[in-house]
Amino acid sequence: MAYNDDGAAAPTLLLTRPRAASMRFALEIAARWPGARVVIAPLMEVVPTGAPPVLDGLGAAIFTSGNAVARASPGDGLRAYCIGARTAEAAALAGFDAVMAGETADELVERLVDLRPEGPLLHLHGVHQRGDVVPRLAAAGIDARGTEVYDQRAVPPDTVFFDALAARPLLVPLFSPRSAALFREAAEPVIGVDPAGMHLFALSAAVRDALPPGWHGATDIAARPDAEALLDDIARRIFT
């Protein structure tokens, strides 16, 4: 189903990431579609797990999320290998000598195995993570370890969420398996197995797979694991 200028109802976009990330994405939506109806109803919040780790004596840092960059000590020129252009940009702004080393954990690990940088390497990550970056690097003989610097703590759905969930047509972008699992937990008791009038946009197949199988037919997987690709998918769903 697509929503264009033929008189069909304008869709509601429901954003469930932590508030700051949802607000950034909402601004990107507004830049493409002024006047779009966007509802922000976070199902998680980002909280630090403790003091930022000491970075002295490292060969390099590894960042797979901008959330980790925000909870790291200043870079002071330390090399940082990053997943995605946005994470690399955030690391550069935080004072790291940032290198984008791929769009996925697989690409990052492959790049580092090829480069074989001098260690030790420290992967700063969240409590909930995927990709097994450190074990895979260690198995390749690279001196790497990891440390948790933030948690994505679940937030109970509120009336804003449930009001938006009732809107039709409804578009829901999902950026991680955890965000998809939390959306499923909040929405499935209301929607059930039939997502009629709702369409989901998953950053990857792993994100899609965290949703109920009955919803997979109503889920697009982004061509690339980045926000721009999700915006492109939403645009195709709305205007074609």
Residue pairs with C-beta under 8 A, 6 or more apart in sequence:
1 169
1 199
1 237
2 236
2 237
2 238
2 239
2 240
3 9
3 10
3 11
3 169
3 237
3 238
3 239
4 238
4 239
4 240
8 169
9 168
9 169
10 36
10 37
11 37
11 169
11 170
11 171
11 238
12 37
12 38
12 39
12 164
12 167
12 169
12 170
12 171
13 29
13 36
13 37
13 38
13 39
13 171
13 172
13 173
13 234
14 39
14 41
14 161
14 164
14 165
14 167
14 170
14 171
14 172
15 22
15 25
15 26
15 38
15 39
15 40
15 41
15 42
15 173
16 22
16 41
16 42
16 43
16 44
16 161
16 172
16 174
16 179
16 182
16 183
16 186
17 25
17 42
17 44
17 175
17 179
18 42
18 44
18 45
18 46
18 152
19 40
19 42
19 45
20 46
21 175
22 40
22 42
23 40
25 173
25 227
26 38
26 40
28 227
28 231
29 36
29 38
29 231
29 234
30 36
30 38
32 231
32 235
33 238
37 167
39 160
39 163
39 164
39 167
40 160
41 157
41 158
41 160
41 161
41 164
42 155
43 154
43 155
43 157
43 161
43 179
43 182
43 183
43 186
44 152
44 153
44 154
44 155
44 178
44 179
44 182
45 152
45 153
45 155
46 67
46 150
46 151
46 152
46 153
47 150
47 151
47 153
48 71
48 149
48 150
48 151
49 127
49 148
49 149
49 150
49 151
50 149
52 71
52 72
52 73
52 149
53 72
53 73
53 122
53 124
53 147
53 149
54 73
55 61
55 72
55 73
55 75
55 76
55 78
55 122
57 120
58 78
58 119
58 120
58 121
58 122
59 79
59 117
59 118
59 119
59 120
59 121
59 143
60 78
60 79
60 80
60 81
60 117
60 119
60 121
60 122
61 72
61 75
61 78
61 79
61 80
61 81
61 91
61 96
61 121
61 122
61 123
61 124
62 80
62 81
62 82
62 108
62 112
62 121
62 122
62 123
62 124
62 133
62 144
63 69
63 72
63 80
63 81
63 82
63 83
63 87
63 88
63 90
63 91
63 123
63 124
64 82
64 83
64 87
64 105
64 108
64 123
64 125
64 129
64 131
64 133
65 83
65 87
65 125
65 126
66 86
66 87
66 90
67 126
67 150
67 152
68 124
68 125
68 126
68 149
68 150
69 80
69 87
69 90
69 91
69 94
69 96
69 124
70 90
70 94
70 150
71 124
71 149
71 150
72 94
72 124
72 149
74 94
74 95
75 91
75 94
75 95
75 96
75 97
75 98
76 95
77 95
77 96
77 97
78 95
78 96
78 97
79 96
79 97
79 99
79 117
80 88
80 91
80 96
80 97
80 98
80 99
81 99
81 101
81 108
81 111
81 112
81 117
81 121
82 88
82 91
82 98
82 99
82 100
82 101
83 100
83 101
83 102
83 103
83 104
83 105
83 107
83 108
84 100
84 103
84 225
84 226
85 100
85 226
86 226
86 227
87 100
88 98
88 99
88 100
89 98
91 98
92 98
101 107
101 108
101 111
101 112
102 108
102 110
102 111
103 224
103 225
103 226
104 131
104 204
104 225
105 130
105 131
105 132
105 133
106 131
108 131
108 133
109 131
109 133
109 136
109 137
109 140
112 121
112 137
112 142
113 137
113 140
113 142
116 142
117 142
119 142
119 143
119 144
120 143
120 144
120 145
121 137
121 142
121 143
121 144
121 145
122 144
122 145
122 146
122 147
123 133
123 134
123 144
123 145
123 146
123 147
124 146
124 147
124 149
125 133
125 146
125 147
125 148
125 149
126 148
126 149
126 150
126 151
126 152
127 148
127 150
127 151
127 152
128 151
128 152
128 176
128 178
130 177
130 206
133 144
133 146
134 144
134 145
134 146
137 144
138 144
152 178
154 182
157 186
161 186
162 190
164 170
165 186
165 187
165 190
165 191
168 196
168 197
168 198
169 197
169 198
169 199
170 197
170 198
170 199
171 198
171 199
171 200
171 201
171 234
171 237
171 238
172 183
172 198
172 199
172 200
172 201
173 200
173 201
173 203
173 230
173 234
174 180
174 183
174 200
174 201
174 202
174 203
174 207
174 211
175 203
175 207
175 227
175 230
176 203
176 207
177 206
177 207
177 209
177 210
178 210
179 207
180 202
180 207
180 208
180 210
180 211
181 210
183 211
184 210
184 211
184 212
184 215
188 212
191 198
193 212
193 214
193 215
194 214
195 214
195 215
195 218
198 218
199 218
199 219
199 220
199 237
200 208
200 211
200 215
200 218
200 219
200 220
201 219
201 220
201 222
201 230
201 233
201 234
201 237
202 208
202 211
202 219
202 220
202 221
202 222
203 221
203 222
203 225
203 226
203 229
203 230
204 221
204 222
204 225
205 221
207 221
208 216
208 219
208 221
211 219
220 233
220 237
222 229
222 230
222 232
222 233
223 229
223 232
223 233
